[in-house]
């Protein structure tokens, strides 16, 4: 039985609300908390709105399979079987050991898993919804998000100018001009600087920190590249390339700068026909020179940032010592960033390395399982590229488009993975939640188009 148009439209609307809310999440949270001073219960409901949508969609799927009584048949042909099994095993084992052996507490475990695992749950939920209910027109969810980014790029540069000229203006939205570093329970800084309380103004736009803005730009640059850049006229290419480059530069995130340059080279080599690669790289060289000049003359503010460098090095060394002390046993859920800053009674600790954070919290076993989940996402993106790069006449235009988009998400998550060695790139909800949902929709449509005949069981169920 085919799903009704009303149901599909409702699910599409819920997805749109989910994506739009996440773009405004931190700004609205700051406004309602520190400017309007609303009571705790309302604020908590506001903060949890995105998680409410996730739980609601999970409940919807459970009800659907309960009524249809076809979960077993669906799961037998489900492309993510092993991914789901490892995910469930990880959740169950970490709960049992955290609560009953380490006596961490259910609240601390939930907070820790919320930061470390919910992105994978989002991928599973949106993939299942896509193969069950979505069709070709729902690729517009992905396309519209990339188009929205064009507006956001201009808006972010306008905000960067506003921060430079009138930083106190953001006090009307609940930000504090005299705070220099974000913290739990205090109004966020109106302005971040390259040297803690001085130097160049850094652009965080609607995000919590400049590095969060950098993560967002890195995650979605490949999608922007293939949908809003690759096949556009030369004038549009130059304009959009410069716009994105300025947005990256204005964060003054060294990791984002380096990763964006490498990302761009990879995308040009993999996405441009061979005869255009030399030309595309020639356009890229002036931008590379520009980055080098800015870095050279602003070395003290950009490269040798003592406050940042010292903190990074000290915390990573401390994390390595913690892992060496207990490489197999766990320190406990919530014992390292970011859950340690949210749970009462736990000493806040930031290892400045996402992989070390997972190892400290959950030991070697969960570290390996989570690497499998993370690696699987890289694998499916690479596999889609390998399949779509050939010129087989049986491959439809839609399948090539979907495969290209899946590949773009793969490049995005690859470089978020690289940044995870020096930062916590797969934690921020404004980045991870929409990224994983859109990735799942694209991969779900790709798999439906690829297996269009074998997927008839979906319609029957």
N, C-alpha and C positions, 0 to 999 in steps of 0.2 A: 504493500500500500504506500503510495506516494505521500510525503508530508505535505500538509496544506500550505498554501501561500501565506496565510495569516501567521502560522507558526514560524515559517522561515523569516518573515518580516519582523516578527517579535524578537527572534534570536539575533537578527541583524541589528535591530535597534539597541538591544542590550549590549552587543559588542561595541557599537558606536559610543554609547554612554560610558562604557568601561574605558575606551581609549581616550575620549575627551576628558573624562574626570582625572585620569592619570596625568595628563599634560598640565592640569591646573592644581593638582593635589597639594603640593607644598605651599604654593602662594595662598590658596584658599584656607589651608590649615593655619598658616601664620596669621592671616587676616582675622579669622574667627577666634583664634586663641589669644593673640596678644594685642589686638586692636579692639575687637568687640567684646572680649572677655566672657564668652558664653560658658555655661556650666559644664562640668566635667563629663556628664553623661552624654550631652549633645555633641561635645567635641569628640568623645570616643566613638560615637556613632558615625560622625563625619570622617574620622580617620579610617574606620573599618569598612567604609562603603564598598571599596574595591574587593575586600575579602568576602563581604556579604554577597556580592555578585558571583564570585568564584564558587562559594558554597552553594548558592542558589542554582547555578548551572550544574554542579555536581549532583544536587538533589533532583534536578530535572532529568538528568540522564538515568539516575537510579530508578526514578518513577517510570520512565519510558521503558526500560528493560524489564521492570517488574510487571508492567501491564502487558507487554508483548511476549514475555516469557522466552526471550531469545538471546539472553546474554551469552550462554554457552556457545551457541552457533555463531554469534557475532565475534566472540573472542577467538574462536578457532581460526578465523581468517583475518584477524586483526593484525595489521603490519607491525604494531608496536608491542607484540606479546612479551618479548624478553625485556624490553624497556619497562613495561608495567610491572612485571614480576620482580625485577631488581628494585624498582622504586618501592613497591609494597614491602618487600623483605627489609629494605633499609629502614623504612618507617617503623616497622614492628620491632626489629632488633634494637634500634636506638632507643625506642620507648622503654622496652623491658630492661635494658641495661642501665639507662639513665635513671629511671624511677626506682627500680627494685635493687640495683646493685650500687650505683653511685649515689642514690638518694638525692638526686638533683632537684626533684620537684616537677610536677606536671606543668606548671606555669612556665618555668625556665625552659623545659623541653619544647613546649609549643612555640615559645618565642624564638628559640634557636632554629627549629625546623622551618618556621615561617620565613626566616631569612635565607636559610640554606637550601631548602627543598621545594618551596612552593612554585618556583619557576618551572620545575619539571612537571608538577601537577597541572599547571596551566597549559603546558604543551599537550599533555594527554587529553584534557577536557576539550580544548578547542579543536584538536585533531579529530576526536570522536564526533563532535558536533558537525564538523565539516564533512566527514565521509557519510554521515547519516542524513544531513539536511541541506548542506550548502551546495550550490552549483556554480557555474561559470561566472555569473554576475557578482558573486560574493568576492571575487578577486578585487572588486572595486574598494573593498575595505582596506586592502593593502595599498592600492593605487592612491586612494584619497589621503591616506596617512602620509604618503610621500609628498603629495601636493601640498598638504598643510605645512609640511616642513619648509617649503619655499617662503611662506608668509612668516613662519617662526624665525627663519634666518634673518630677515629684515628687522623684525621686531626685537630680536636679541641684540642686534647692533645698535638700534635706537636706545635700548635700555642701557647698553654699555656707555653710550654718550651721556645719558642722563646720570648714571652713577658717577661719571667723571666730573660733570658740571654741577649737579645738585644732589649729592648723595643723601641729604637729609629728607628728600622728598618721599622716600620709602617709609618714613616713620608713620605715614598715614595708612599704610597697609600692615603695620605691626612689626616692621623691622627696626633694628636698633643701630644707629650710626656709630655708637661707642663700644659695641661688641666687635671683637676682631676674629673670634673663632666660635663656630657653632657648638652648642652643648644641649644636653637634655634638660628641658624645663626652663630654658631662657630664650628670649626673643633672638632670632637669628641675626647675624650681621647684615647691615644694609650694604656693606662693601667689604669684599675680601681684597687683601693686598699681597703682593709677591713677597714682602718681608714682614709678615704678620701684621704690623700696625703702620707700615709705611711702604713706599715703592709704587709699582704700577697697579692700577685698578684692574681686578680680574672680573670677568663676566660669568655670573652663574645663571643669568636669565631667570626662568621660573623655578630653577632647581635649588636644592639645598646648599650645594657647594659648587665652586667652579669645576672641581674634578668630576662631579656628577654630570654637569653640562658636557664636559669633555667625553665622558663615557657614552652619553646619549649620541653625540655627534659621531663618535667612532662606530657605535653599534649600527647606526642607520645610514652611514655614508655609502656602503655598498648598495643598499636598496635605492637610495637617491641617485646613485651613479647609473644603475641599469634602467631606471624608470624616468628620471628627470634630466639626465645628462647625455647618456650614450648616443642616442640617435637624434639628437637635436641639432639645429643649425649652428654653425661655428660661433656666431655672435652669442647665442644662448649658452653654448658650452663655456666660453670665456667668462661671461657674466656669472654663471652659476658656480663655476669653479672658484672664482675670486671670492664670491659671497660666502661659500662654505669655508674657504681657507681663512678668511677674516674672522668668521665665527669661531673656528678652532683656535686661531691665534689669540683672540681676546680672552680665552680662558686662562692663558699663560700656564697651561698644564704641559710640562715637558713630555710626559708619557703620551698624551693625546697628540702633540705635535709629531713626535717620532712615528707613532703608529699610523697616523693619517698619511704621512708621506709614503710609508711602506705599503699600506693598503692600496693607495692610488696606483703605485707601480704595478702591483699584482693585478688589479682590476684592468689596467690598460693592457697588460700582456695577455690576460686571459679572455678579455671581452672584445678587444679591437681586432679586426682582421690584420694579418701580418703586414700588409702593405701600408696600413695606417699607423702602425705602432711607433715607427720612428718619428712621424709627424706629431703624434700625441705626446710622446716623451719630450719632443722639442718644446711644446707648449709648457710642459711641466718644469723644464729647467729654469726659466725665469722666476717661477714661484719658489723653487728650491733655493735659488740665489737670494731671493728676498728674505726667506726664513733665515738663511745663514747670516745676512747682514744685520737683521734685527737681533739675532742671538749674539752676534759678535759685539755689537755696541751696547747691548743690554745684558752683558754676561753676568754682572753682579746680581741683577734683579731676577734673571731668568735661570741661569745655570748654577751659580754658586750661592744658592739661597740657604744660608747656614741653618736657619730655624727648621726648614723642611729636611735638608740633607741629614743633619745630625739626628733628628727624630726618627727618620726612616731607618737609618743604619742601626741605631741603638735598639729599636723595637724588633727588628728582624733578628739580630743577634740573640736577644732575649728569647724570642720564639724558638729559635734553633736549640737553645739550651733546654727549653721546656720539652721539646720533642725528644731530645737525646735522653732526658731523664726518664721519660715514660713513653717509649716509641710504640709499644703495643697496647698499653692500658690507656684509659681515657682520663682526661682532666675533668670531663663532665660537660654536658650541654650547657651552653650559655657562659662558659668560662672565658671565652674570647669574643672579640668584636663580631657583630654589633649587639648581640643579645646581652652581653655583659653590661652594657650601658643602659639597658632597659629593665633589668630585673633587680629588685631590691635585695640587698644582702650579698651581692656578688661584686667583687672589686673590678671596676672597669679596666679592660686591657685590650689594646689594639696591636696585633702583631705585624701590621702593614704588609701582610702577605696572605691571600685568601686560602692558599693550599695549606700553609702552616696553621691557619685558623682552624680548618676542618680537622687536621691531624691532632691538634691540641685538644679540641672538643671531644672527638669521637674515636681517636686511635687509628691504627693502620687499616683495619678491616673496612670501616665506613669510608675512609679516605679512598680506598681502592674501588669500592662500589660506586661512590659518587663520581670518580674519574670515569668509570664505565658509562654512566648516564651522560656525563659531559662529552665524552669522546664519541658516543653514539650520534649526537647531534652534528658533530663535525663530519662523521662518516657519511651520513645520509646526504649532506650537502655536497661532499666531494663526489659521491656516487651519482648524484643527479647531474653534476657537471660532466662526468665521464660519459653518461648515457646520452646527454643532449648535444655534445660537441660533434658527434658524427652527423652525416648528412643523409641519414636513412629517410627515404620518402614516406615511410610509415609513420614517422613522428609528425604529429600535427603541430600547427602554429601555437595552439593553446598549450600543448605539452611543452614545447620549447620555451614559451614565456614562463610557465610555472617553474620549469627546471632552472631557468636563469634566475628567477626570484629566490628559489631555494638556495641556489649557489651563493647569491648575495647575502642571505642571512648567515650562511656558513662562513663567509669571509668576516662578517661582523662578529660572530661569536668566537672565531679563531683569535682575533686580536683583542677581544675582551679577555680571553683566556691568557694571552701573553701578558696583558697588563696585570692580571691577577698575581703575578710573581712579585710585584712591588706595591700593589694596592688591592682594594676589595671591589673589583669591577663587576661582580655578579651578585650584588646585594641590593643596590638601590631599586626600590619598587617602581619608580617612575620610568626606569629603563628596562628592567627585567620583565615586568608584567606585560607591557605592550609588545616588547620584542618577541617573547615566547609565544604569545597569542597569535601574532601575525605570522610568525615562522610556522606555527602549527597549521594555520589556515592555508598558507601557501603550499606546505608539504601535503596536506590532506587533498587539496585540489589536484596537485601533481600526481598523487597516487591514484586518485579516481580516474584521471585522464589516462594514465599509464595502463591501468588494469580495468578499463571500462567494461569489458565483457565479464571478467571474473568477479567484478564488484556487483553483479546483479543481485546477489544475496542481500545486499543492503536494502534494495527496493522491496524485496519480498518480506523482509523483517519489518 
